[in-house]
């Protein structure tokens, strides 16, 4: 999932974004879940709520990442 997210970023920005994600995950588990959710949404993930649970219904990117090699 993160790979697809990172391939949507210019190569010069990937290392910085990985650093931010690692810092967020080290702070608290809840914050890490929010970051992961944001990444899934950024790459086109869809979800539905079932009570208090979030169920991801597609975990594949909806399109090719901008900087993916063909």
C-alpha positions, 0 to 999 in steps of 0.5 A: 500500500505504501509503495503505491502511495510513494510512487505517486510522489516525485522521487525527490520527496519519497524519503521525506515522506517515509520519514514522516510516516515512521515518525507518526507510527512511533508516536502512537498506534492510533496516529499510525492508523490515521496515517495508514488510512490517509495513504489508502484514501490517497491511492483511491481506496474505498471503505464502508463503515460497519458499526464502529469498524472500517472495512476496506472494500478495495485495497488496490490503487484505482489508477497507475501511480504517476511515477510508476515505470511502465 
